[in-house]
Amino acid sequence: FWLKHCINRAISWKLQPSQRAAGMSMSSAEHEPLAQELWHSDEEQASSSSGSRRRVFAAVAWSAVLLVAGADVAIGSMSSRPHARTSPSASASSSGTAGLRATVELAAVTSAVPSYASEQPVETCGMAKKDDSCYKNVVWAMSQGIKIHPEWYAGLTRKSFFEDFQKHLSLDSKSTCRTPCPAPKDCETAAPSSTCWENTQWVATIGVTDHAEWFPGLTAESPLEEVQNHLHTVNNTVCPTLACNPQPFKTITVFCWSVVRTEGYELGLVKAQLNKQAGIFACDDYALVSNKELNLDGVKTLIIPSTQVSGYTGDGTSPNAPIFIDAWHSVKADGRYKAHDWVIKADPDTVLLVDRLKMKLTPGSQPTNPYPPPFKAKLGAGQWVANCDKMAGWGKGWGDGWPMMYG
């Protein structure tokens, strides 16, 4: 009866026709008489056990009123008025009835609106998805904006993560970016050269292609964070923590090095480049390789036995292969290269424009087929990058399509 009465009253509120047409609801002043009428009518019946049941039904009915009328006004008035009252007749009915009523009524009223709203969830946080407007704006900010206008990105650096840039952009009311969702508690993405990182790299580059059945749900395109989470799940001694949020885009980093002879013009060229932060010194990290310490501020020298070359090979080229074999071994032993996406070896007299090279190496900007026929390689085995092939006829007949490599 009360549910029917409540619904009838809710749909027959005294609104002018123009107000009803506009979808207007009752004011808080109009809510009060209806609330009191329902309350007092119920109190008159509360002296019996059936009256107690009616009181529960009245609370449910009032919840329906809130849904129809708009709970934003009604909840505030109900929480401080009817629920705070105790009916004398109700307290005389049976022990604990008043407390039970208050609990049931409060639960009915306060749970009505949230359960209704939860039927239409709204995402309030999330990472930008590839190719949407937010993603494009964040990528531009990371790759170009921070270089051109660093003052626009207070607290951020070129090494800041995608989600840091997205969070910064989301503070602009005109931005299409949402705030990224919080990362898992106590997360830690594996650091380069750590045991977890090395296992993650192996799975991502070799494991998922050679042993796909070992890694269900993972592919060569899976973010490294997802690979780490998989390893953490199956063996938390290898990866003791969950990774933090996967980053949809990461600026690539490069480690550069040069072999420098102390005699001749090379050392002078290197010093000039260091002074202008050009050449290999525009890379994310770098090293110089020589047969003795070069004593350049802030630059580590990797020592090898010799940089001297004499004579010529049978093909008329410089026999410098042993020098560069030693140099590569020194770079490997140094280990810093592991923290980067690419390793670049450049001679001291090379004109190296790092920012332009990065644009060519960034995923999405590389050739669609980095392995031109007839060459085929497994994912993770490296990539051929074609140079200007001035010896276009080299390998004619059997090497067609292979990129020309110098050095």
ABEGO torsion letter per residue (X at the ends): XAAAAAAAAAAABBBBAAAAAAGBBBBAAAAAAAAAAAAAAAAAAAABAAAAAAAAAAAAAAAAAAAAAEAAAAAAAAAABAAABBBAAAAAABBGAAAAAAAAAAAAAAAAAAAAAAABBBBABEBBBBGBAAAAAAAAAAAAAAAABAAABBGBBAABBAAAAAAAAAABAABABBBBBBBBBGBBBBBBGBAAAAAAAAAAAAAAAABAAABBGBBAABBAAAAAAAAAAABAAABABBBBBBBABBBBBBBBBBBBBABEAAAAAAAAAAAAGBEAAABABBBBBBABBAGBBGBBBBBBABABBBEBBAAGBBBAAAAAAAAAAAAAAAGAAAABABBBBBBAABBBBAAAAAAAABBGABBABABBOABBBBBGAEBBBBBBBABAABGBGAABGBBBBBX
